[in-house]
Amino acid sequence: MRRACATLALASILLGVNGCGNPAPSRDLPATFVWAKDQSVIDPASGRTNVWGGFEVKDGAFFAVRNTARFILWRTAAVESRISLEYALLGKPCRLLVNKAAVGELAPSPRRTAAEFGVRLNAGFNFLEFDKTSKDVLTVHAVLAGPREPRRRRHLEEGETLTVGTEGASSRLVFRGRGVLGIAEVLFHEGRRTARTFDRRTSLLSRRIVHAFDDPSPGFVTFTARSGSFDVVENSVVRIPAAPFPGKVPRFTGSPNVFIFLLDGCRPDHLAVYGYARPTSPNLDRFAADAVVFEKAYANASFTRSSVATLFTGLYPESHMVRVMTNKLSNRLLTIPVYLKAKGYRTSLFTAAGNISENMGFARGVDDYFPNIGEWRRAEGGTLPRRFVGWLDREGPLFSYFHFKEPHLPIVPPPPFQDMFSAPKDRAFDHGVLEEFQRKIHAERPFGPDEVRAVVDNYDAAIAYVDAELGKLMKSLKDRGIYDESLIIVLSDHGESLYEREYWGHGAKVYEETARVPLIVKFPASMGLKGRVEAVVELAGVFPTLLDLLGQEVGLDGKSWLPAIAAAGPDDAMAVARSFSKAGDFGLRWRDWYAVVNLASGMETLYGRAKPVFKEIRAGAEDDVRLLFKVRFLDWLGRFAEADDRPVTVDLRSLPKNELENLRSLGYIK
């Protein structure tokens, strides 16, 4: 028998086929593969297609090596089901969550035992999450969703499909089985779709099918078992390195002053420099003439504290873990003030926002801290700008982060701005349309066109007010002769929904209008960088860009904006923003498309470019674009699969009265 097999192996080599041996299903398939099938059994013998993060296979079982360990389970349709587990647990009870909803606890048991829970599984991907302490020892032997299958299922049974993303990698998949494997390659070159479909079939001499691809463009390959069944027995991926920077990389000469001015909740499409008809921003428009204007800049969170945490650290919320109201910025993370202070900068923080305070972790590395935090509806009144002008007399180099609270809803700007875009009204400074606006929001009553117009009038007036204050700060820099050679960044932490989808504000949603932000960067004049950039960029790029300009590199989530400036035109970068919650809605921008994915419900919504806001694309249309977003999102989310879900928390009851009132007036707390 051994001789016969050897003879057959020799024939196989001569013929270039493999007909001997029985390779097992691959155990290292990434969790980011997209399966259009009902996955019911999770155990080491079935391959590691379900391990999202936090588990290692040891002695024929899954051993939790992190405090948060997860499986991913795919279903073709939403279903009420039963989850059965075989496990052993030393220590305290372990919480089980399905799609971030707690479904029960695993009781401690030193011996292998069983537990069962009723759950709702979404169509598409589902996350099974085990939440334990660092001292607990959890071993999961098997997970079963629904009734046990009579036999081991192959990775692809007849009619089932598997989709693999192709972007930025050279990949090779090897299938083993019998039958016909359909292959559909879809690529998007400069946003234009190209497709190629063909079939591959096994033969008497070879039961293997090999498929390789190495195009760096966004795209995916879908494999369908047209007949028979197949296992994936090999998966190899080699990342294609990013293209080198075209030409000489711009660098600072010396240590220029660095100023970051943030306008809280400011939409770019309400600024003239971005095409708005109303004269809301004359000072910012003049500033833009000296700067680089980013047309498609996106926050990475639609909530102030999380977004600014990303700005300060260059990390996504999935890394810095500031995602809900009780999270604060960890003192273990490198931030811009800490970094620049170590390089000899005099650092300062000016803030009118309770979310951006010393108590929330943002003053670390700051030499001079200037809070002016109080009840939100009144405009700031110029106190912080006056302090900033005085602070400029300190010896440099200087770094300052200045957080304006305007034009964040609900704010009533002071005269003469209050009625700038509406008929004068007989009302006190702190009373008017926006107080009624808050009452109606809490009562969940619909708004009529006149009411919407009145709120937008106030919002635009608040922009005009903060633009005037910003103009004073720019003048102070010019008067001291430090404007030209400073790096000055003007941006926002998130946008604002103005009832376009019968929704006000931000935070709970990540529509395009709540995630897109203005981003205008004036580089030192000697660098000669000006113009407009069409590429999609993120606020996670603030710190990486600063490091790039200083000629240093630190491994951060965000990417420097300098390549986007050099390219000028659109590229295939994708921006990701998340909502204000643990599970999270995620907003994804790529070229002229925008998608929203909800991890808790599994809902996915696609929007296409239209004015004034993106319009929803009906179900069943643009399915290739939907699938591209899914594979790209899972690839992005997979970067954080091994992240421990352990944020630093703050006791809101311990906050000073003025900060509590600030958060309360915004509606964040009651």
VOGU-3710 file (C-alpha; in Angstrom, 3 decimals, decimal comma):
1> mrracatlal> 0,000/0,000/0,000  2,859/2,341/0,898  4,538/1,604/-2,473  1,299/2,245/-4,372  0,854/5,569/-2,651  4,461/6,513/-3,421  3,945/5,611/-7,089  0,791/7,700/-7,209  2,602/10,592/-5,511  5,356/10,436/-8,173
11> asillgvngc> 2,733/10,488/-10,919  1,087/13,440/-9,240  4,347/15,379/-9,189  4,961/14,657/-12,860  1,434/15,746/-13,731  1,513/18,787/-11,427  -1,380/17,516/-9,293  -1,854/16,175/-5,817  -3,830/12,990/-5,400  -2,376/11,526/-2,211
21> gnpapsrdlp> -2,887/12,514/1,364  -5,820/13,928/3,219  -5,003/17,395/4,571  -7,168/18,501/7,481  -9,273/21,678/7,356  -7,153/24,738/8,035  -7,186/25,827/11,664  -5,918/29,325/11,049  -8,681/30,817/8,929  -9,189/34,467/9,883
31> atfvwakdqs> -12,412/35,436/11,596  -12,782/38,175/8,979  -13,925/35,703/6,316  -17,572/36,344/5,384  -19,659/33,142/5,444  -23,107/32,902/3,873  -24,074/29,850/5,895  -25,536/28,782/9,232  -22,668/27,991/11,558  -23,869/25,841/14,430
41> vidpasgrtn> -20,839/24,129/15,986  -17,730/25,800/17,395  -15,026/23,368/18,490  -11,313/22,979/17,728  -11,919/19,984/15,466  -14,014/22,097/13,071  -11,202/24,561/12,453  -10,578/27,992/13,956  -12,931/29,821/11,619  -14,908/31,110/14,598
51> vwggfevkdg> -12,210/32,485/16,913  -12,464/36,285/16,855  -9,977/36,937/19,626  -8,811/36,096/23,122  -8,681/32,284/22,750  -5,875/29,828/22,125  -6,331/26,177/21,215  -4,747/23,988/23,869  -5,268/20,253/24,531  -8,238/20,083/22,180
61> affavrntar> -10,133/23,022/23,724  -10,338/26,824/23,555  -8,392/28,415/26,404  -9,236/32,067/27,195  -5,987/34,044/27,324  -7,596/37,471/27,698  -10,237/38,891/30,005  -12,526/39,360/27,023  -12,582/36,399/24,631  -14,875/36,170/21,615
71> filwrtaave> -16,223/33,844/18,971  -17,949/34,949/15,782  -20,930/32,942/14,534  -22,525/33,375/11,106  -26,223/32,911/10,312  -28,154/33,360/7,071  -31,261/34,710/8,839  -32,192/36,135/12,246  -33,457/33,443/14,589  -34,399/32,791/18,208
81> srisleyall> -32,127/29,957/19,279  -30,509/28,102/22,151  -26,772/28,303/22,798  -25,323/25,245/24,544  -21,806/25,317/25,957  -19,404/22,763/27,373  -16,814/24,472/29,551  -14,772/24,491/32,743  -14,267/27,613/34,878  -12,027/28,270/37,866
91> gkpcrllvnk> -12,738/31,480/39,733  -15,743/33,781/39,667  -18,841/33,561/37,423  -18,180/34,593/33,818  -20,624/36,773/31,890  -21,790/35,651/28,462  -22,832/38,359/26,010  -24,282/37,889/22,547  -23,923/40,975/20,349  -23,091/43,020/23,476
101> aavgelapsp> -26,330/41,985/25,235  -25,837/39,991/28,444  -27,626/36,634/28,262  -26,423/35,004/31,475  -23,458/33,753/33,495  -21,315/30,643/33,440  -21,118/29,216/36,942  -17,684/28,180/38,224  -16,959/24,478/37,732  -13,550/22,779/37,987
111> rrtaaefgvr> -14,821/19,943/35,814  -16,250/19,966/32,330  -19,901/20,980/32,585  -22,731/22,234/30,388  -24,885/25,364/30,268  -27,657/26,551/27,956  -29,033/30,016/27,174  -31,825/31,419/25,021  -30,512/34,003/22,558  -31,461/35,942/19,461
121> lnagfnflef> -28,988/35,578/16,619  -28,784/38,196/13,872  -28,570/37,590/10,161  -24,882/37,817/9,303  -22,219/37,902/12,000  -22,868/37,407/15,728  -20,341/37,912/18,514  -20,304/35,532/21,481  -18,296/37,234/24,205  -16,987/35,828/27,458
131> dktskdvltv> -16,216/38,478/30,087  -14,055/37,287/32,987  -11,458/38,635/35,426  -7,719/38,195/34,998  -7,575/35,553/37,758  -10,291/33,322/36,265  -9,378/30,288/34,162  -11,919/29,589/31,408  -11,796/26,631/29,026  -14,479/26,236/26,351
141> havlagprep> -14,710/22,751/24,826  -17,600/23,328/22,432  -20,416/25,738/21,547  -23,589/24,595/19,833  -26,233/26,895/18,337  -29,447/24,923/17,793  -29,614/21,140/17,290  -26,426/19,159/16,778  -25,656/18,273/13,192  -25,556/14,559/12,283
151> rrrrhleege> -22,092/14,803/10,675  -19,172/17,165/10,426  -19,939/19,789/7,865  -17,284/20,924/5,454  -16,414/24,592/5,264  -18,446/24,863/2,055  -21,377/22,545/1,461  -23,202/22,605/-1,856  -24,786/26,031/-2,465  -22,848/27,797/0,323
161> tltvgtegas> -20,512/30,722/-0,244  -17,404/32,229/1,337  -16,197/35,774/0,634  -12,628/36,947/1,188  -11,373/40,526/0,966  -8,457/41,165/-1,396  -7,337/44,705/-0,580  -3,675/45,358/0,014  -2,598/41,721/0,178  -1,194/38,906/-1,880
171> srlvfrgrgv> -3,246/35,862/-0,917  -3,461/32,163/-1,721  -6,332/29,845/-0,771  -6,300/26,108/-1,252  -9,575/24,139/-1,219  -9,911/20,376/-0,975  -13,005/18,365/-1,826  -15,014/17,077/-4,756  -17,167/19,036/-7,161  -17,321/22,411/-8,866
181> lgiaevlfhe> -16,164/25,620/-7,166  -17,515/28,877/-8,584  -15,194/31,883/-8,262  -16,331/35,499/-8,637  -13,672/38,228/-8,451  -14,922/41,798/-7,932  -12,456/44,694/-7,872  -12,940/48,462/-7,667  -10,241/50,303/-9,625  -10,492/54,026/-8,767
191> grrtartfdr> -14,041/53,328/-7,620  -15,110/51,596/-10,848  -16,295/48,010/-10,564  -14,819/45,195/-12,647  -15,874/41,556/-12,313  -14,701/38,169/-13,514  -16,486/34,843/-12,901  -15,407/31,304/-13,710  -15,665/27,738/-12,425  -12,953/25,358/-11,271
201> rtsllsrriv> -13,573/21,659/-10,836  -11,735/18,837/-9,146  -10,563/15,835/-11,097  -9,886/12,187/-10,542  -6,204/12,939/-9,982  -6,556/16,099/-7,906  -9,058/17,095/-5,258  -7,322/20,437/-4,680  -8,235/23,823/-6,123  -5,748/26,681/-5,683
211> hafddpspgf> -6,698/30,338/-6,111  -4,231/33,234/-5,792  -4,780/36,997/-6,067  -2,551/40,021/-5,488  -4,327/43,154/-6,711  -3,983/45,999/-4,146  -7,321/47,572/-5,145  -10,358/47,217/-2,851  -12,342/44,135/-3,725  -13,291/40,608/-2,802
221> vtftarsgsf> -13,499/37,059/-4,109  -16,601/34,938/-3,509  -16,274/31,153/-3,628  -19,438/29,078/-4,135  -19,710/25,294/-3,939  -21,790/24,795/-7,074  -21,694/21,051/-6,571  -20,044/18,835/-3,990  -18,356/20,229/-0,869  -14,986/21,686/0,096
231> dvvensvvri> -12,704/22,514/3,015  -10,188/25,337/3,075  -6,906/23,560/3,804  -4,490/26,437/3,322  -4,713/30,203/3,650  -1,658/32,407/3,229  -1,674/36,206/3,211  1,216/38,589/2,596  0,457/42,271/3,042  1,464/44,485/0,115
241> paapfpgkvp> 3,499/47,428/1,493  2,093/50,908/1,026  3,334/52,881/-1,962  6,333/55,093/-1,126  5,759/58,796/-0,595  5,962/60,609/-3,949  8,985/62,828/-3,684  10,547/64,333/-0,570  8,499/64,028/2,632  7,677/67,498/4,052
251> rftgspnvfi> 9,398/68,115/7,394  9,468/70,868/9,996  12,615/72,928/10,267  13,091/73,506/13,973  10,198/73,378/16,429  7,323/75,543/15,180  4,446/76,534/17,418  1,461/74,183/17,185  -2,125/75,373/17,755  -5,268/73,255/17,515
261> flldgcrpdh> -8,645/75,042/17,580  -11,724/72,841/17,843  -15,267/74,095/17,138  -17,556/71,630/18,908  -20,284/70,101/16,720  -19,531/72,186/13,623  -20,697/70,872/10,250  -18,460/71,663/7,268  -21,420/72,190/4,941  -22,479/75,172/7,097
271> lavygyarpt> -19,223/77,009/6,342  -18,750/79,136/3,238  -15,339/77,570/2,561  -17,217/74,284/2,040  -19,866/75,884/-0,183  -22,505/77,165/2,270  -24,543/80,111/0,992  -24,852/81,965/4,318  -21,929/84,162/5,494  -21,326/82,155/8,681
281> spnldrfaad> -17,527/82,041/8,618  -15,700/85,026/7,073  -12,644/84,644/9,335  -12,336/80,922/8,738  -12,726/81,510/5,003  -9,777/83,921/5,035  -7,741/81,481/7,105  -8,472/78,713/4,572  -6,766/80,742/1,846  -3,475/80,159/3,707
291> avvfekayan> -4,136/76,499/4,386  -4,921/73,008/3,143  -8,676/72,341/3,144  -9,685/68,680/3,504  -12,983/68,112/1,709  -13,738/64,667/3,195  -12,513/64,614/6,780  -14,229/62,358/9,311  -14,241/62,056/13,068  -13,723/58,551/14,434
301> asftrssvat> -16,523/58,954/16,960  -19,700/61,031/16,980  -19,252/61,912/20,663  -16,901/64,633/21,966  -14,896/62,767/24,602  -14,234/59,743/22,408  -13,430/61,833/19,327  -10,962/64,095/21,121  -9,370/61,045/22,784  -8,627/59,838/19,241
311> lftglypesh> -7,319/63,273/18,263  -4,967/63,327/21,286  -3,680/59,745/20,929  -3,928/58,793/17,239  -5,840/55,698/18,392  -9,333/54,557/17,435  -11,972/54,231/20,185  -11,494/50,434/19,971  -7,934/51,031/21,246  -8,261/53,909/23,726
321> mvrvmtnkls> -11,605/52,551/25,041  -13,286/55,936/25,630  -16,672/54,856/24,286  -19,393/55,635/26,839  -20,166/58,401/29,346  -18,330/56,703/32,233  -15,055/56,201/30,313  -12,064/58,521/30,686  -8,720/58,771/28,910  -6,161/56,327/30,344
331> nrlltipvyl> -2,944/57,775/31,767  -1,046/54,908/30,141  -1,493/56,331/26,643  0,873/58,664/24,835  -0,867/61,941/23,947  0,109/64,994/21,929  0,639/67,222/25,038  2,774/64,537/26,745  4,864/64,040/23,604  5,411/67,733/22,845
341> kakgyrtslf> 6,170/68,569/26,481  8,924/65,940/26,373  10,304/67,726/23,274  10,545/71,038/25,131  7,219/72,646/24,242  5,231/74,813/26,663  1,807/73,158/26,576  -1,664/74,490/27,371  -5,290/73,364/27,283  -8,205/75,820/27,047
351> taagnisenm> -11,592/74,156/27,393  -15,233/75,146/27,728  -16,394/71,513/27,599  -16,976/69,237/30,571  -16,079/66,280/28,382  -12,568/67,667/27,844  -11,279/68,324/31,335  -8,612/67,332/33,830  -11,090/64,947/35,466  -11,567/63,169/32,121
361> gfargvddyf> -7,826/62,628/31,661  -7,062/65,314/29,076  -4,753/67,574/31,115  -1,863/65,109/31,417  1,269/66,655/29,941  -0,317/70,119/30,088  1,692/72,897/31,748  -1,125/75,462/31,826  -4,728/74,322/32,212  -7,529/76,869/31,616
371> pnigewrrae> -11,052/75,488/32,151  -14,160/77,640/31,810  -16,819/74,967/32,159  -20,393/75,743/33,069  -23,995/75,671/31,878  -23,891/74,987/28,143  -26,662/77,079/26,619  -24,934/80,404/27,230  -22,180/81,222/24,746  -18,710/81,322/26,284
381> ggtlprrfvg> -18,439/85,111/26,283  -14,768/85,659/25,487  -13,123/84,644/28,791  -11,020/81,843/27,333  -9,918/83,838/24,242  -8,648/86,624/26,530  -6,684/84,093/28,598  -5,258/82,572/25,441  -3,989/85,942/24,186  -2,240/86,499/27,521
391> wldregplfs> -0,750/83,010/27,515  0,929/83,627/24,135  3,552/85,752/25,911  5,102/82,573/27,410  8,439/81,399/26,075  8,146/78,824/23,301  7,959/76,697/21,392  4,238/76,685/22,210  1,544/74,054/21,924  -2,089/74,819/22,710
401> yfhfkephlp> -5,333/72,923/22,322  -8,350/75,266/22,430  -11,826/73,706/22,715  -14,701/76,053/21,851  -18,102/74,765/22,954  -19,878/76,529/20,082  -21,765/75,826/17,825  -22,827/72,594/19,613  -26,612/72,379/20,031  -28,346/73,745/22,028
411> ivppppfqdm> -26,570/77,112/22,246  -28,015/80,620/22,010  -25,299/82,975/20,755  -25,055/86,486/22,240  -26,085/89,713/20,481  -25,483/90,813/17,779  -25,265/87,224/16,487  -28,431/85,917/18,148  -30,789/87,025/15,386  -28,251/87,188/12,565
421> fsapkdrafd> -30,201/84,818/10,323  -33,737/85,308/11,647  -36,128/88,139/12,449  -35,355/89,895/15,789  -37,243/88,356/18,683  -38,178/89,884/22,013  -36,479/87,368/24,281  -33,922/87,244/27,054  -30,372/86,100/26,312  -30,912/82,619/27,755
431> hgvleefqrk> -34,459/81,986/26,536  -35,775/81,185/23,095  -36,169/78,615/20,413  -33,567/76,226/21,775  -35,214/75,843/25,188  -38,379/74,683/23,442  -36,168/72,551/21,203  -34,810/70,668/24,233  -38,279/70,116/25,695  -39,608/68,692/22,437
441> ihaerpfgpd> -36,629/66,390/21,980  -37,149/64,848/25,409  -40,874/64,491/24,665  -40,050/62,876/21,274  -42,489/65,148/19,470  -42,100/65,844/15,736  -40,802/69,211/14,518  -42,481/71,297/11,848  -40,565/73,076/9,023  -40,681/76,470/10,775
451> evravvdnyd> -39,333/74,981/13,991  -36,504/73,235/12,145  -35,667/76,469/10,362  -35,549/78,348/13,678  -33,099/75,860/15,188  -30,889/75,961/12,079  -30,938/79,769/12,231  -29,621/79,613/15,799  -27,027/77,009/14,838  -25,712/79,144/11,982
461> aaiayvdael> -25,653/82,191/14,257  -23,584/80,223/16,794  -21,115/79,405/14,008  -20,884/83,093/13,113  -20,220/83,912/16,777  -17,427/81,346/17,232  -15,970/82,387/13,872  -15,653/85,942/15,202  -13,913/84,646/18,347  -11,579/82,528/16,231
471> gklmkslkdr> -10,778/85,585/14,138  -9,600/87,392/17,301  -7,252/84,525/18,130  -5,802/84,505/14,620  -5,240/88,261/14,869  -3,377/87,795/18,155  -1,060/85,282/16,480  -0,426/87,697/13,608  0,142/90,649/15,953  2,900/88,670/17,697
481> giydesliiv> 4,494/87,654/14,406  4,037/83,924/15,014  1,157/83,184/12,633  3,122/82,539/9,440  5,508/79,848/10,708  3,069/78,067/13,067  1,175/74,855/12,431  -2,494/75,770/12,971  -5,262/73,174/12,770  -8,946/74,116/12,823
491> lsdhgeslye> -11,406/71,237/13,044  -14,442/69,834/14,823  -14,945/66,745/16,952  -18,135/65,648/15,151  -20,909/67,020/12,981  -24,532/67,659/13,906  -27,722/66,170/12,552  -30,231/68,940/11,871  -33,378/66,814/11,549  -32,567/65,577/8,043
501> reywghgakv> -33,598/62,071/9,147  -35,918/63,234/11,931  -32,938/63,117/14,266  -31,239/65,977/16,119  -27,684/66,131/17,379  -25,081/63,379/17,398  -23,673/60,632/19,565  -26,362/57,970/19,234  -26,125/57,954/15,421  -23,288/58,011/12,924
511> yeetarvpli> -24,986/59,401/9,851  -22,660/61,097/7,379  -23,757/64,499/8,640  -22,758/63,592/12,233  -19,376/62,071/11,310  -18,031/64,483/8,673  -16,112/67,454/10,057  -14,275/70,538/8,809  -10,497/70,127/8,740  -8,349/73,099/7,711
521> vkfpasmglk> -4,601/72,938/8,306  -2,195/75,849/7,885  1,366/74,600/7,688  4,367/76,864/8,299  4,456/79,236/5,325  8,005/78,158/4,433  6,667/74,663/3,618  4,469/76,025/0,819  1,539/73,645/1,443  -1,870/74,988/0,392
531> grveavvela> -4,896/73,845/-1,579  -7,771/71,390/-1,331  -7,604/67,625/-0,748  -10,255/65,224/-2,067  -9,026/62,079/-0,300  -10,908/60,680/2,693  -8,986/61,335/5,933  -9,681/60,824/9,641  -9,076/62,781/12,847  -6,988/59,796/13,964
541> gvfptlldll> -4,381/61,312/11,631  -3,694/64,436/13,730  -0,956/62,889/15,897  0,577/60,727/13,104  0,798/63,820/10,857  2,544/65,777/13,606  4,996/62,905/14,104  5,552/62,690/10,343  6,381/66,393/10,183  8,859/65,949/13,033
551> gqevgldgks> 10,478/62,978/11,265  9,456/60,452/13,906  7,360/57,315/13,719  5,187/55,729/16,407  2,894/52,778/15,766  -0,569/54,357/15,934  -3,953/53,459/14,447  -4,262/56,650/12,441  -2,435/57,554/9,232  -0,544/60,730/8,406
561> wlpaiaaagp> -2,338/63,180/6,122  0,825/64,017/4,167  0,369/61,299/1,485  -3,222/62,499/0,927  -1,941/66,063/0,455  0,674/64,886/-2,043  -1,924/62,888/-4,007  -4,544/65,680/-3,882  -7,166/63,542/-5,646  -9,457/60,873/-4,163
571> ddamavarsf> -8,057/57,508/-3,112  -9,399/54,276/-1,611  -8,961/55,132/2,065  -11,950/54,295/4,277  -12,904/56,345/7,323  -14,622/54,689/10,290  -16,653/56,472/12,967  -18,511/54,921/15,885  -21,485/55,981/17,984  -21,768/56,651/21,698
581> skagdfglrw> -22,386/53,119/23,006  -20,610/49,884/23,897  -21,894/47,874/20,946  -21,898/50,791/18,583  -23,210/51,886/15,243  -20,291/52,268/12,846  -20,284/54,743/9,970  -17,997/53,961/7,017  -17,044/56,429/4,265  -15,377/55,268/1,038
591> rdwyavvnla> -15,381/57,378/-2,132  -19,008/58,404/-2,836  -20,580/55,805/-0,557  -21,449/55,742/3,114  -22,554/52,705/5,119  -23,839/52,224/8,668  -23,358/48,903/10,473  -24,976/48,142/13,832  -23,169/45,430/15,788  -26,059/44,832/18,183
601> sgmetlygra> -28,802/44,307/15,596  -26,753/43,278/12,567  -28,497/45,963/10,489  -26,515/47,326/7,540  -27,602/50,406/5,587  -25,976/51,812/2,450  -26,136/55,454/1,377  -25,085/57,067/-1,893  -23,753/60,578/-2,457  -26,465/63,193/-2,878
611> kpvfkeirag> -27,023/66,789/-1,766  -27,600/68,026/0,855  -27,208/64,629/2,573  -26,448/61,058/1,536  -29,544/59,131/0,415  -30,350/55,579/1,443  -29,955/52,944/-1,280  -32,863/50,505/-1,447  -32,297/46,929/-0,329  -31,149/44,656/-3,148
621> aeddvrllfk> -29,356/47,415/-5,045  -25,581/47,815/-5,188  -25,007/44,437/-3,524  -21,340/44,378/-4,545  -20,740/47,700/-2,771  -22,531/46,391/0,332  -20,371/43,285/0,370  -17,218/45,354/-0,125  -18,112/47,457/2,910  -18,725/44,298/4,940
631> vrfldwlgrf> -15,365/42,695/4,151  -13,504/45,985/4,665  -15,279/46,668/7,961  -14,549/43,193/9,327  -10,910/43,577/8,296  -10,800/46,919/10,142  -12,580/45,552/13,211  -10,313/42,516/13,216  -7,364/44,746/14,093  -8,827/45,038/17,585
641> aeaddrpvtv> -9,823/41,398/18,053  -7,237/40,931/20,794  -8,037/44,190/22,583  -9,100/43,796/26,201  -12,441/45,470/26,762  -11,297/47,157/29,976  -11,751/50,940/29,810  -10,754/53,378/32,541  -13,913/54,598/34,266  -14,859/57,801/36,058
651> dlrslpknel> -17,463/58,176/38,811  -19,689/60,969/37,478  -20,877/61,717/41,011  -17,335/62,813/41,904  -17,220/65,556/39,240  -17,313/69,226/40,269  -20,726/70,893/40,170  -19,872/73,075/37,156  -18,806/70,052/35,057  -21,925/68,122/36,036
661> enlrslgyik> -24,095/71,078/35,020  -22,223/71,319/31,735  -22,928/67,660/30,925  -26,518/67,928/32,168  -27,313/70,933/29,984  -26,191/68,859/26,987  -28,569/66,062/27,889  -25,763/63,536/28,551  -26,890/62,991/32,142  -30,121/63,715/34,014
//
